[in-house]
Amino acid sequence: MAIEGSAGRATGRRLRLGMVGGGDGAFIGAVHRMAARIDDRYEFVAGALSSDPARARASGVALRLAPDRIYDSYAAMAAAERDRADRIDVVAIVTPNHLHYDIATAFLAADIHIICDKPMTTTLADAADLVARVERGNCLFALTHTYCGYPMVRQARAMAAEGALGAIRTVQAEYAQDWLTTRLEASGQKQAAWRTDPARSGPAGCLGDIGTHAFHLAEYMSGLTCTHISAELTSFVPGRQLDDNVQMMLRFAGGARGLLWASQVAPGNENGLRIRIFGERAGLTWQQEHPNQLLFSRHGEPPVTLSRGGPQSGSAAAYATRVPAGHPEGYLEAFAQLYRDVAEQISARIEDRAADPLALSVPTVRDGHRGIAFVAAALVSSGNDGAWTEISTLPDAVAPPP
């Protein structure tokens, strides 16, 4: 019996989802599993849920996985799932950053689609290699920049693309948190411990954790490409190995300018992600803690608040909306939107049809490379006292290695 998908298309079955990481004590794994269930497009069937085999098995049992699909390692999982008649369609990679590349290459070799947490890798060379592997293969690679799943973020992107703001002059992005204001990692708190450890997080702390989200949204919503940055990274908390505060100036192709501030040591801020875009005729403001509204300000006129599901929102917002206006949607639904977009793209491949165009704005492996190029440029700039530094770009097509 066919299942009617949330995107309005019939699919022959739910997609089979596997997961690497995300076991007992992991925050983001549970978020992925909830997001995958919201639109009923997936069934969670397999996992290598921890690098500790005992914890991996206990987590799999707790999540009611079949015993033969609870794996001690991602390598064993990739090899076994590759050869199953009921193999997983897609794997979610929800481990600390330093493991993403090796896990992704293992599942790409098994010809399994990938949903990966950001940042995609910890080095620019690994990011470029993943782009090449994906583009010479047959697998979809999606990156979970969660916030681009919000309806009003997609509304803003559409309005900027349609010229509602006029030529864009400046983009202001900020992402402020306070949870690392003290040296929380010294207490043994798991999320703080790995995010502040360069061996697991990579060379960037706050920059890679939340700065990449702000940067991605600045480009995603404005439609502009940032070419150069002047950055200063700071570790304010004594003994902390990685940055906990980032500030930078941005230069965009075409002449627009911008600012980006990301901090995890800003008391009074829980998850203060805000993007403001100003053009020659109008401006837009979106805040993650009030995600169902978008402030639209035409020059010389009172600001107008556009609401998710309201009569002034367009098709891009409507596609990412699940409930009527006045019923709030939030973080889990935004995350679910990325899963729904991926499901539509994979189902279209299975059914040999074109995917709904509105499902194609989910971040890709190239967005993953873009984020790592941004991190690399910021590290270089900060190390050179804020010198203007170019963000590395990839050619339109990446040739396979000789």
C-alpha positions as CSV (number, residue, x, y, z in Angstrom):
1,M,0.0,0.0,0.0
2,A,1.4,3.4,-0.9
3,I,2.1,6.0,1.7
4,E,1.1,9.6,0.9
5,G,4.2,11.7,1.6
6,S,4.0,15.2,3.2
7,A,5.3,16.7,0.0
8,G,2.1,15.5,-1.7
9,R,3.6,12.6,-3.6
10,A,3.0,8.9,-3.1
11,T,6.0,6.8,-2.2
12,G,6.1,3.0,-2.3
13,R,7.6,2.6,1.1
14,R,9.3,4.4,3.9
15,L,13.0,4.9,3.5
16,R,15.2,2.8,5.6
17,L,17.4,5.0,7.9
18,G,20.6,4.1,9.6
19,M,22.6,6.1,12.1
20,V,26.3,6.4,13.2
21,G,26.7,8.0,16.6
22,G,23.7,9.4,18.5
23,G,23.5,6.7,21.2
24,D,22.9,7.1,24.9
25,G,23.8,10.6,26.2
26,A,24.0,12.2,22.7
27,F,21.7,15.2,22.2
28,I,21.7,15.5,18.4
29,G,21.0,11.8,17.6
30,A,17.6,12.0,19.3
31,V,16.9,15.2,17.4
32,H,17.6,13.5,14.1
33,R,15.4,10.5,14.9
34,M,12.5,12.7,15.9
35,A,12.9,14.8,12.8
36,A,12.9,11.8,10.6
37,R,9.6,10.6,12.1
38,I,7.7,13.8,11.9
39,D,6.6,13.4,8.2
40,D,6.5,9.6,8.3
41,R,9.0,9.2,5.4
42,Y,11.5,7.0,7.3
43,E,11.9,4.0,9.5
44,F,15.0,3.7,11.7
45,V,16.4,0.2,11.2
46,A,20.1,0.1,11.9
47,G,22.9,1.8,13.8
48,A,26.4,1.9,15.1
49,L,25.4,4.2,17.9
50,S,28.7,4.6,19.8
51,S,32.4,4.0,19.5
52,D,32.1,2.0,22.7
53,P,30.7,-1.4,21.5
54,A,28.9,-2.0,24.8
55,R,27.2,1.3,24.7
56,A,26.4,0.9,21.0
57,R,24.6,-2.4,21.7
58,A,22.8,-1.0,24.8
59,S,21.6,2.0,22.8
60,G,20.4,-0.2,19.9
61,V,18.4,-2.4,22.3
62,A,16.9,0.7,23.9
63,L,15.9,2.0,20.5
64,R,14.4,-1.4,19.6
65,L,16.7,-2.1,16.7
66,A,16.8,-5.7,15.5
67,P,19.8,-7.5,17.1
68,D,21.5,-8.2,13.8
69,R,21.4,-4.5,12.8
70,I,23.1,-3.2,16.0
71,Y,26.7,-2.7,14.9
72,D,29.9,-2.3,17.0
73,S,31.5,0.0,14.4
74,Y,30.6,2.1,11.4
75,A,32.9,0.0,9.2
76,A,31.1,-3.2,10.1
77,M,27.7,-1.4,9.5
78,A,28.7,-0.1,6.1
79,A,30.0,-3.5,5.0
80,A,27.0,-5.4,6.2
81,E,24.3,-3.0,5.0
82,R,25.9,-2.9,1.6
83,D,25.1,-6.5,1.0
84,R,21.6,-6.7,2.5
85,A,18.6,-7.0,0.3
86,D,16.8,-4.6,2.7
87,R,19.9,-2.3,3.0
88,I,19.5,1.1,4.5
89,D,18.7,3.8,1.9
90,V,20.5,6.6,3.9
91,V,22.7,7.0,6.9
92,A,22.8,9.9,9.3
93,I,26.2,10.8,10.6
94,V,25.9,12.4,14.1
95,T,29.3,11.9,15.6
96,P,31.9,14.4,16.8
97,N,33.4,16.3,13.8
98,H,36.7,14.5,13.5
99,L,34.9,11.2,12.5
100,H,32.7,12.6,9.7
101,Y,35.1,12.2,6.9
102,D,36.0,8.5,7.5
103,I,32.4,7.5,8.1
104,A,31.2,9.3,5.0
105,T,33.8,7.7,2.8
106,A,32.9,4.2,4.1
107,F,29.2,4.7,3.3
108,L,29.8,6.3,0.0
109,A,31.9,3.3,-1.0
110,A,28.9,1.2,0.0
111,D,26.7,3.3,-2.3
112,I,24.5,4.6,0.5
113,H,23.1,8.1,0.7
114,I,24.3,10.4,3.5
115,I,22.8,13.0,5.9
116,C,25.7,14.5,7.8
117,D,26.0,17.0,10.6
118,K,28.0,20.1,10.1
119,P,30.8,21.0,9.9
120,M,31.3,18.3,7.3
121,T,35.0,17.6,8.0
122,T,37.8,19.2,10.0
123,T,40.1,19.9,7.1
124,L,39.7,21.6,3.7
125,A,41.5,18.8,1.9
126,D,39.0,16.2,3.3
127,A,36.1,18.4,2.3
128,A,37.3,18.8,-1.2
129,D,37.9,15.0,-1.4
130,L,34.3,14.4,-0.3
131,V,33.0,16.7,-3.0
132,A,34.9,14.7,-5.6
133,R,33.7,11.4,-4.3
134,V,30.1,12.4,-4.2
135,E,30.2,14.1,-7.6
136,R,31.7,11.1,-9.4
137,G,29.3,8.7,-7.6
138,N,25.6,8.1,-7.4
139,C,24.9,9.1,-3.8
140,L,23.1,12.1,-2.4
141,F,24.9,14.0,0.3
142,A,22.9,16.4,2.5
143,L,24.3,18.6,5.3
144,T,22.1,19.5,8.3
145,H,22.3,23.3,8.4
146,T,19.0,23.1,10.3
147,Y,18.0,26.7,10.2
148,C,17.4,26.7,6.4
149,G,14.5,24.4,7.0
150,Y,12.4,27.1,8.6
151,P,9.6,28.4,6.4
152,M,10.3,32.1,7.0
153,V,14.0,31.6,6.1
154,R,12.9,30.1,2.8
155,Q,10.5,33.0,2.4
156,A,13.3,35.5,3.0
157,R,15.5,33.7,0.5
158,A,12.7,33.8,-2.1
159,M,12.0,37.5,-1.5
160,A,15.7,38.4,-1.9
161,A,15.9,36.4,-5.1
162,E,12.8,38.0,-6.5
163,G,14.3,41.5,-5.9
164,A,11.9,42.6,-3.1
165,L,14.9,44.3,-1.4
166,G,16.5,45.8,-4.4
167,A,20.2,45.4,-4.8
168,I,21.5,44.1,-1.4
169,R,23.9,46.4,0.3
170,T,24.7,44.8,3.7
171,V,24.2,41.5,5.6
172,Q,24.4,41.3,9.4
173,A,24.6,37.8,11.0
174,E,24.9,37.1,14.6
175,Y,24.7,33.9,16.7
176,A,25.0,34.4,20.5
177,Q,24.9,31.8,23.2
178,D,26.0,31.7,26.8
179,W,26.4,28.1,27.7
180,L,30.2,28.1,27.6
181,T,30.6,31.3,29.7
182,T,32.4,29.2,32.3
183,R,34.8,26.3,31.7
184,L,32.0,23.8,31.5
185,E,34.2,21.3,29.7
186,A,36.2,20.8,33.0
187,S,33.1,19.4,34.7
188,G,33.0,16.5,32.3
189,Q,29.8,17.7,30.5
190,K,29.9,15.6,27.3
191,Q,28.8,18.2,24.8
192,A,31.1,20.9,26.1
193,A,34.0,18.4,26.4
194,W,34.2,17.4,22.7
195,R,33.3,20.8,21.3
196,T,36.2,22.4,23.0
197,D,38.7,19.6,22.2
198,P,40.7,20.3,19.0
199,A,41.3,16.5,18.6
200,R,37.5,15.9,18.2
201,S,36.1,19.3,17.2
202,G,38.9,20.3,14.8
203,P,40.8,23.6,14.8
204,A,37.7,25.7,15.4
205,G,35.4,26.0,18.4
206,C,32.6,28.5,18.4
207,L,33.5,29.3,14.8
208,G,32.8,25.8,13.6
209,D,30.0,25.0,15.9
210,I,27.7,28.0,15.4
211,G,29.7,30.5,13.3
212,T,29.2,28.2,10.3
213,H,25.4,28.3,10.8
214,A,25.4,32.2,10.7
215,F,27.7,32.2,7.7
216,H,25.6,29.7,5.8
217,L,22.4,31.6,6.5
218,A,24.0,34.9,5.5
219,E,24.7,33.4,2.0
220,Y,21.5,31.2,1.8
221,M,19.1,34.0,2.6
222,S,20.7,36.8,0.7
223,G,21.7,34.7,-2.4
224,L,25.1,36.4,-2.3
225,T,28.6,34.8,-2.2
226,C,31.1,36.0,0.4
227,T,34.5,36.3,-1.2
228,H,36.8,37.7,1.6
229,I,36.7,38.0,5.4
230,S,38.6,39.8,8.1
231,A,38.3,37.8,11.3
232,E,39.3,37.8,14.9
233,L,38.9,34.7,17.0
234,T,39.2,34.8,20.8
235,S,39.3,32.3,23.7
236,F,38.0,34.3,26.6
237,V,37.7,31.5,29.2
238,P,41.1,30.7,30.8
239,G,42.4,27.3,29.8
240,R,40.0,26.8,26.9
241,Q,41.9,25.4,23.8
242,L,39.5,26.7,21.1
243,D,37.8,30.0,20.3
244,D,34.6,30.9,22.1
245,N,34.0,34.3,20.4
246,V,34.3,35.3,16.8
247,Q,33.8,38.6,15.0
248,M,34.5,39.4,11.4
249,M,33.8,41.7,8.5
250,L,32.5,40.2,5.2
251,R,32.9,41.2,1.6
252,F,30.4,39.8,-0.9
253,A,30.7,39.5,-4.7
254,G,29.0,42.5,-6.3
255,G,30.0,45.0,-3.6
256,A,27.8,44.2,-0.6
257,R,29.4,44.2,2.8
258,G,28.6,42.4,6.1
259,L,29.4,41.7,9.7
260,L,29.3,38.4,11.6
261,W,29.5,37.8,15.3
262,A,29.3,34.4,17.0
263,S,29.8,33.9,20.7
264,Q,29.2,31.1,23.2
265,V,30.2,33.4,26.1
266,A,27.4,36.1,25.9
267,P,25.4,35.9,29.1
268,G,21.7,36.2,28.6
269,N,21.7,34.6,25.2
270,E,20.3,31.1,24.8
271,N,20.2,30.6,21.0
272,G,20.3,34.1,19.6
273,L,20.6,33.5,15.9
274,R,19.6,36.6,13.9
275,I,20.0,37.5,10.2
276,R,19.4,41.0,8.8
277,I,19.6,41.8,5.1
278,F,19.3,45.4,3.8
279,G,18.9,46.4,0.2
280,E,18.4,49.7,-1.6
281,R,14.6,49.5,-1.2
282,A,13.9,47.3,1.8
283,G,15.2,45.1,4.6
284,L,14.5,41.8,6.2
285,T,15.1,40.5,9.8
286,W,14.7,37.0,11.0
287,Q,15.4,35.6,14.5
288,Q,15.6,31.9,15.3
289,E,14.0,32.3,18.7
290,H,10.9,33.8,17.0
291,P,11.1,31.7,13.8
292,N,7.5,32.1,12.6
293,Q,7.8,35.8,11.9
294,L,9.8,37.7,9.3
295,L,10.1,41.5,9.6
296,F,9.9,43.2,6.2
297,S,10.7,47.0,6.1
298,R,10.3,49.0,3.0
299,H,12.1,52.3,2.9
300,G,9.8,55.1,4.1
301,E,7.0,52.7,5.2
302,P,6.2,51.1,8.6
303,P,7.7,47.6,9.0
304,V,5.4,44.7,8.2
305,T,5.5,41.4,10.1
306,L,5.0,38.4,7.8
307,S,3.8,35.3,9.5
308,R,4.4,31.7,8.6
309,G,1.2,30.3,7.0
310,G,-0.1,33.9,6.5
311,P,-1.5,35.2,3.2
312,Q,1.7,37.1,2.4
313,S,4.0,34.1,2.5
314,G,4.8,32.4,-0.8
315,S,5.3,28.9,-2.1
316,A,8.7,28.4,-0.6
317,A,7.4,29.0,2.9
318,A,4.2,27.1,2.2
319,Y,6.2,24.0,1.1
320,A,8.0,24.0,4.5
321,T,4.8,24.5,6.5
322,R,2.9,21.8,8.3
323,V,0.3,23.4,10.5
324,P,-2.1,26.3,10.0
325,A,-1.1,29.9,10.8
326,G,-1.1,30.7,14.5
327,H,0.1,27.3,15.4
328,P,3.9,27.7,16.0
329,E,6.4,25.5,14.3
330,G,10.0,25.3,15.6
331,Y,13.4,23.6,15.6
332,L,12.2,20.0,15.2
333,E,10.0,20.9,12.3
334,A,12.9,22.8,10.6
335,F,15.1,19.8,11.1
336,A,12.3,17.6,9.8
337,Q,12.1,19.8,6.7
338,L,15.6,18.8,5.7
339,Y,14.7,15.1,6.2
340,R,11.6,15.6,4.1
341,D,13.6,17.3,1.3
342,V,16.1,14.4,1.3
343,A,13.3,11.8,1.3
344,E,11.8,13.5,-1.7
345,Q,15.1,13.5,-3.6
346,I,15.8,9.8,-2.8
347,S,12.3,8.7,-3.5
348,A,12.5,10.5,-6.9
349,R,15.6,8.5,-7.7
350,I,14.0,5.3,-6.7
351,E,10.9,6.0,-8.7
352,D,12.8,7.4,-11.7
353,R,11.1,10.8,-11.7
354,A,12.1,14.4,-11.2
355,A,12.1,15.6,-7.6
356,D,9.9,18.5,-6.5
357,P,12.1,21.7,-7.2
358,L,11.2,23.0,-3.8
359,A,13.0,20.1,-2.2
360,L,16.3,21.0,-3.8
361,S,17.5,23.8,-1.5
362,V,18.7,21.4,1.2
363,P,22.4,22.0,1.8
364,T,24.8,19.7,-0.2
365,V,28.3,18.4,-0.1
366,R,29.4,21.7,-1.8
367,D,27.8,23.7,1.1
368,G,29.8,21.5,3.4
369,H,33.0,22.4,1.6
370,R,31.9,26.0,1.7
371,G,31.6,25.9,5.5
372,I,35.1,24.4,5.9
373,A,36.6,27.0,3.4
374,F,35.0,29.7,5.6
375,V,36.5,28.2,8.8
376,A,39.9,27.9,7.1
377,A,39.9,31.5,5.9
378,A,38.8,32.7,9.3
379,L,41.7,30.9,11.0
380,V,44.2,32.3,8.6
381,S,42.8,35.8,8.9
382,S,42.8,35.8,12.7
383,G,46.3,34.4,12.8
384,N,47.4,37.3,10.6
385,D,45.9,40.0,12.8
386,G,42.6,40.2,10.9
387,A,44.1,40.5,7.4
388,W,41.6,40.3,4.6
389,T,41.6,36.6,3.4
390,E,39.9,35.0,0.4
391,I,37.5,32.1,0.9
392,S,38.6,29.2,-1.2
393,T,36.2,28.1,-3.9
394,L,35.7,24.9,-5.9
395,P,35.4,24.8,-9.7
396,D,32.0,24.0,-11.1
397,A,33.0,20.4,-11.7
398,V,35.5,18.5,-9.6
399,A,37.6,16.1,-11.6
400,P,38.3,12.7,-10.1
401,P,41.9,12.0,-9.0
402,P,44.3,10.6,-11.6
